[in-house]
Amino acid sequence: MDQVAVTGAEGFIGSHLVEALVRRGHRVRAMVLYNMFSSHGWLEVLEPAIRDQVDVVFGDVRDPGSVRQVVEGAAVVYHLAALGSVPYSYSAPRSFVDTNAVGTSSVSAPVTFTAPLPPPTSVPATPSVVGCTFTT
Ligand SMILES: NC(=O)c1ccc[n+]([C@@H]2O[C@H](COP(=O)([O-])OP(=O)(O)OC[C@H]3O[C@@H](n4cnc5c(N)ncnc54)[C@H](O)[C@@H]3O)[C@@H](O)[C@H]2O)c1
């Protein structure tokens, strides 16, 4: 089956998506934002049999080199890494721009620069940045 990549894999939606992708037979590379506990977030509550099949890579969507390591070779990239709290965005707006705008640009760049632009995939809009899917 195809290699796929998921950013924000340790988050609420990302972890469920990772589980569903593994169950469907995909090889999943999961980007998890590094933290001092080396926690894999919600991925840690998945069944061990599922978790063991996930290639977890610590990374940061604001860092293009880090993004490249995760998306390289992936047929599909599910981009769910984001800062989603609207109230917190008023306290630290720059971090939201860096993660949600610059980060999304970093994730889409290696995909769109190495392959013809795919047809746009529907992205539901909310006040915060919502998950995106890029195909190669
Ligand atoms: N949960 C919902 O009900 C809902 C509804 C509509 C849209 N969305 C959107 O879907 C996406 C995912 O939502 P969620 O609920 O899973 O959020 P979440 O906060 O649980 O997951 C987001 C993940 O992104 C990671 N992340 C943050 N900054 C990062 C960075 N710089 N580099 C790499 N990873 C980083 C966080 O560590 C986190 O695990 C978000 O864009 C959100 O706005 C969610």
The ligand as a Gaussian input file, in Angstrom:
#p B3LYP/6-31G(d) Opt

LIG

0 1
 N      -11.243000      19.102000      16.375000
 C      -12.208000      19.709000      15.703000
 O      -13.410000      19.654000      16.066000
 C      -11.914000      20.490000      14.453000
 C      -12.968000      21.042000      13.722000
 C      -12.697000      21.746000      12.551000
 C      -11.392000      21.913000      12.128000
 N      -10.374000      21.382000      12.863000
 C       -9.014000      21.593000      12.370000
 O       -8.353000      20.329000      12.138000
 C       -6.956000      20.479000      12.441000
 C       -6.560000      19.468000      13.538000
 O       -7.430000      19.653000      14.649000
 P       -7.241000      18.827000      16.005000
 O       -8.508000      18.943000      16.750000
 O       -6.690000      17.489000      15.706000
 O       -6.169000      19.747000      16.735000
 P       -5.068000      19.312000      17.811000
 O       -4.658000      20.566000      18.500000
 O       -5.538000      18.175000      18.628000
 O       -3.889000      18.799000      16.862000
 C       -3.030000      19.680000      16.193000
 C       -1.637000      19.125000      16.350000
 O       -0.724000      19.977000      15.634000
 C        0.496000      19.928000      16.348000
 N        1.301000      21.100000      16.044000
 C        1.117000      22.371000      16.481000
 N        2.104000      23.154000      16.029000
 C        2.908000      22.366000      15.280000
 C        4.098000      22.608000      14.565000
 N        4.672000      23.830000      14.523000
 N        4.688000      21.570000      13.901000
 C        4.137000      20.324000      13.950000
 N        3.005000      20.029000      14.636000
 C        2.403000      21.047000      15.293000
 C        0.086000      19.936000      17.823000
 O        1.137000      19.383000      18.616000
 C       -1.172000      19.093000      17.810000
 O       -0.944000      17.764000      18.201000
 C       -6.755000      21.915000      12.923000
 O       -6.364000      22.681000      11.798000
 C       -8.153000      22.337000      13.379000
 O       -8.338000      23.729000      13.293000
 C      -10.615000      20.678000      14.008000

